[in-house]
Amino acid sequence: MFHHMPFSLSASMAAFALAASLSPGPVNLMALNIGLKWGLRPALHHVTGATCGFTLLLLLIGLGLRPLTQWTPLMTAIRWGGVAFLLYLAWRLARDDGRLQCETRGSRGSFATGALMQWLNPKAWVASAAGMGAYTAGDLALVGHFAAIFFVVCYLSVASWAVMGTVLHRHLPDRKRVRWLNRGMALLLLASAVTLGRMTFGDSGMG
C-alpha cells in the first residue's frame, strides 16, 4: 500500500499530523505530568492510549462517520464532556502535593484515560474530519495510509512530552517546584476548559 503513494503526499500528511499532535494541549500536558510524577514507562501507557484512541477516531471518520462532526447535539455533548474532564484533571493537578512516585492508587496514567481524552476532545474530531477530507476523499487505501502515518507521528509527538516530563523528574526533586509546575499546568487545563465552554455557548447561541 505504502510504496504506491507519492512521497510528497506522505510528507504533507506527516506535516499535518505533526502540527495537530505536537502543540501544547491537554493530552500532551498530561503526558508531561505523568512523566514528571512517575517516569517514562507509566507515561507511555498514556501515550499509547492517546495515540490508539485518536487513530481509531480518525479511521472511523475516514470510513464514513465524518457527518457526525456536523451533528450539533453530539459535538455539544462531547464539548461539555471535555469541559468536565478538563476541570477534573485541573483540580487533581492543583491539589497534587508535589511528591514524585507517590503510591496513591489511581494517580498513574493509563491507556484508557489517554484514549478517553482524545474522544472527549472536539479538536480531535475536527482535525480528523479536516484531515480525512483533505487527503483521502473516501479512498480506503488513502484512509489506511493516512491513519498509519498519523499513528507514528502522534505517538512520537506525545511521547516527546512524556520524555520532557521524565527529564524534569530527574532534575526537579524539589516538591515545592513540582507543586508550582503542577499548578501551572492546572491553570492551562482550566484555560482550555473555559475556551471549550465558550465555544459550546457560542455554537448554542447562548452568548
Secondary structure, DSSP 4 states (H G I P E B T S, - for coil): -GGGS-HHHHHHHHHHHHHHHHS--HHHHHHHHHHHHH-HHHHHHHHHHHHHHHHHHHHHIIIIIGGGGG-HHHHHHHHHHHHHHHHHHHHHHHH----TT---TT-S--HHHHHHHHHT-HHHHHHHHHHHHHHTTT-HHHHHHHHHHHHHHHHHHHHHHHHHHHHHHHH---HHHHHHHHHHHHHHHHHHHHHHHHHHHHHTT--
